[in-house]
């Protein structure tokens, strides 16, 4: 949701869907296509809710082009000088796999391809800083920025998750909220959130409130909410500003 909200607030920002990368991880093509279709349907409905026309770029639309392959091969040669640094982005138990070793190079190549198409800014989760630092060493003339950190629910600690990976649930296997869930189920999950996670949801719901001309809170107001009061406010705002507008289009 925060990534989509950025596309509402920054009209020139495009959403990159890394569908091709799931195949590198061994995900069945039918699963990739089904997940992609569901995501595009959600984005289309959000466009109706927020009265915008967000632009989506699919990695699968350009990663098979000769132009992209040339960029990839050039980078594959270029990163040999910093191979150890690149391997740090790969889980230790996967470093023997060729598909895992070329994964980060595809990360760099996608960005380089878009950079050559005129893009000047990359925004992503803070977890991507390790990739971004390498791209800076490779001389990418690009600006980098980071979206607000996302958190799982149902954990005592504030466990960060990767926004666009549904299975990312943090070290304590927390819970995520999904658009196809019922309002009551979403409220129950929010009931189990720690204060840091609930502030994240309050901020996200406040941005939706701002975009829809509904109730929203400033960041300072959210910072002064604690415990039961914070929980009530988070549930109310998520339901009223995000869930109901989205459900109303079904």
C-alpha positions in Angstrom: 0.0 0.0 0.0 2.7 2.6 0.8 4.4 1.9 -2.6 1.1 2.4 -4.3 0.5 5.6 -2.3 3.8 7.0 -3.6 2.5 6.6 -7.2 -0.5 8.8 -6.2 1.6 11.5 -4.5 4.4 11.5 -7.2 2.6 11.3 -10.6 5.9 10.7 -12.5 6.7 7.6 -10.4 6.2 4.2 -12.0 5.7 0.9 -10.2 8.2 -1.8 -11.2 6.8 -5.4 -10.9 9.7 -7.9 -10.7 7.7 -10.9 -12.0 10.6 -12.4 -13.8 12.7 -12.7 -10.6 10.3 -15.2 -9.1 11.3 -17.6 -11.9 14.9 -17.4 -10.8 13.8 -18.6 -7.4 12.2 -21.7 -8.9 8.6 -20.5 -8.7 6.4 -22.3 -11.2 5.4 -20.1 -14.2 1.7 -20.7 -13.6 2.0 -19.4 -10.0 3.9 -16.4 -11.2 1.3 -15.6 -13.8 -1.6 -16.1 -11.3 0.1 -13.8 -8.7 0.8 -11.2 -11.4 -2.8 -11.2 -12.5 -4.0 -10.8 -8.9 -1.6 -8.0 -8.3 -2.6 -6.1 -11.4 -6.3 -6.5 -10.5 -5.6 -5.0 -7.1 -3.7 -2.1 -8.6 -6.6 -1.5 -11.1 -9.1 -1.4 -8.3 -6.9 1.0 -6.2 -6.7 3.3 -9.3 -10.5 3.5 -9.1 -10.5 4.2 -5.4 -7.9 7.0 -5.6 -8.9 8.3 -9.1 -5.4 7.9 -10.6 -3.9 6.1 -13.5 -0.8 4.5 -12.1 1.8 3.2 -14.5 3.2 -0.3 -14.2 6.4 -1.7 -15.7 6.8 -5.5 -15.9 10.3 -6.9 -15.8 9.1 -9.6 -18.2 8.4 -7.0 -20.8 12.1 -6.0 -21.2 14.3 -8.7 -19.7 14.2 -10.8 -22.8 15.2 -8.0 -25.1 18.7 -7.9 -26.7 19.3 -4.4 -25.3 18.7 -5.8 -21.8 20.9 -8.9 -22.4 23.8 -6.6 -23.5 23.5 -4.6 -20.3 23.4 -7.7 -18.2 26.5 -9.2 -19.9 28.4 -6.0 -19.5 27.6 -5.8 -15.8 28.4 -9.5 -15.4 31.9 -8.7 -16.5 32.1 -5.4 -14.6 31.2 -6.9 -11.2 34.1 -9.3 -11.3 36.2 -6.7 -9.6 33.8 -6.5 -6.6 32.6 -10.2 -6.7 32.9 -10.7 -3.0 30.7 -7.7 -2.3 28.1 -8.9 -4.7 28.1 -12.4 -3.1 27.2 -10.8 0.2 23.7 -10.1 -1.2 23.2 -13.8 -1.8 22.2 -16.1 1.2 25.3 -18.2 2.2 23.5 -21.5 1.6 22.6 -20.5 -2.0 26.0 -19.2 -3.2 26.8 -22.4 -5.0 23.8 -22.0 -7.2 24.4 -20.2 -10.5 20.9 -18.8 -10.5 21.4 -17.3 -7.1 24.8 -15.8 -8.1 23.4 -14.0 -11.1 20.3 -12.8 -9.2 21.9 -9.6 -8.0 23.4 -8.9 -11.4 19.9 -8.9 -12.8 18.9 -6.5 -10.0 21.6 -4.1 -11.2 20.8 -4.7 -14.9 17.1 -3.9 -14.5 18.0 -0.6 -12.8 20.7 0.2 -15.5 18.1 -0.5 -18.2 15.6 1.9 -16.7 18.4 4.4 -16.0 19.2 4.4 -19.7 15.5 5.0 -20.5 15.7 8.2 -18.5 14.7 7.3 -15.0 16.6 9.3 -12.3 15.3 8.0 -9.0 14.9 4.5 -7.5 12.7 4.2 -4.4 12.5 0.9 -2.5 12.6 -0.7 0.9 15.6 0.0 3.2 16.5 -3.7 2.7 17.6 -2.8 -0.8 20.4 -0.5 0.4 22.9 -3.3 0.0 22.1 -3.4 -3.7 22.0 0.3 -4.0 25.5 0.7 -2.5 26.9 -1.6 -5.1 25.2 0.2 -7.9 26.8 3.4 -6.6 30.2 1.7 -6.7 29.4 0.7 -10.3 29.0 4.3 -11.2 25.2 4.4 -11.7 24.2 8.1 -12.1 21.0 7.6 -10.1 19.4 8.9 -7.0 18.3 6.4 -4.3 15.6 6.9 -1.6 13.7 4.6 0.7 10.1 4.0 1.6 8.8 3.8 5.1 9.6 0.5 6.8 6.8 -2.0 7.1 6.1 -4.3 10.1 4.5 -7.6 10.8 1.6 -7.9 13.2 1.2 -10.5 16.0 4.7 -10.2 17.4 5.9 -8.6 20.6 8.8 -6.9 18.8 8.7 -4.6 15.8 9.7 -7.0 13.1 10.4 -5.5 9.7 9.1 -7.1 6.6 9.6 -6.6 2.8 6.5 -4.7 1.5 6.1 -6.6 -1.7 6.9 -10.1 -0.6 3.7 -11.7 1.0 5.7 -14.4 2.6 8.0 -12.0 4.4 6.9 -12.2 8.0 10.0 -11.4 10.0 12.1 -13.5 12.4 9.1 -14.4 14.6 6.7 -15.4 11.8 4.3 -12.5 12.2 1.1 -11.8 10.3 0.5 -9.7 7.2 -2.8 -8.0 6.0 -4.1 -8.8 2.5 -6.7 -7.0 0.4 -8.9 -10.1 0.0 -9.4 -10.6 3.8 -12.6 -9.7 5.6 -12.8 -6.6 7.7 -13.2 -8.5 10.9 -10.1 -10.6 10.2 -8.1 -7.5 9.5 -9.2 -5.9 12.7 -8.3 -9.1 14.7 -4.8 -9.0 13.2 -4.4 -5.3 14.1 -5.5 -6.1 17.7 -2.3 -8.2 17.9 0.1 -5.5 16.8 2.8 -3.9 18.9 3.0 -0.1 19.1 5.7 0.3 16.4 3.7 -1.8 14.0 0.5 0.0 14.7 2.1 3.3 14.1 3.2 2.1 10.7 -0.4 1.2 9.9 -1.7 4.5 11.3 0.7 6.3 9.0 -0.3 4.3 6.0 -4.0 4.8 6.7 -3.4 8.5 7.3 -1.9 8.9 3.8 -5.0 7.2 2.4 -7.2 9.6 4.4 -5.3 12.5 3.0 -5.7 11.2 -0.6 -9.4 10.5 -0.1 -10.2 13.7 1.8 -11.0 11.6 4.9 -9.6 11.7 8.5 -5.8 11.6 8.8 -3.2 12.2 11.5 0.1 14.1 11.3 3.2 12.1 12.2 3.6 13.9 15.5 0.1 13.0 16.5 0.7 9.4 15.8 3.9 9.4 17.8 2.0 10.5 20.9 -0.5 7.5 20.7 0.2 4.5 22.9 -1.4 1.2 23.9 -5.2 0.8 23.7 -5.7 4.3 22.3 -3.2 3.6 19.5 -4.8 0.2 18.8 -8.3 1.7 18.5 -7.1 4.5 16.2 -5.1 2.1 14.0 -8.1 -0.3 13.5 -10.5 2.6 12.9 -8.3 4.3 10.3 -7.2 1.2 8.5 -10.9 0.1 8.2 -12.4 3.4 7.3 -9.6 4.8 5.0 -8.3 1.6 3.3 -10.5 -1.4 3.7 -14.0 0.1 3.2 -13.1 2.2 0.1 -11.5 -0.8 -1.5 -14.3 -3.2 -0.5 -16.9 -0.7 -1.8 -15.8 -1.4 -5.4 -16.5 -5.1 -5.2 
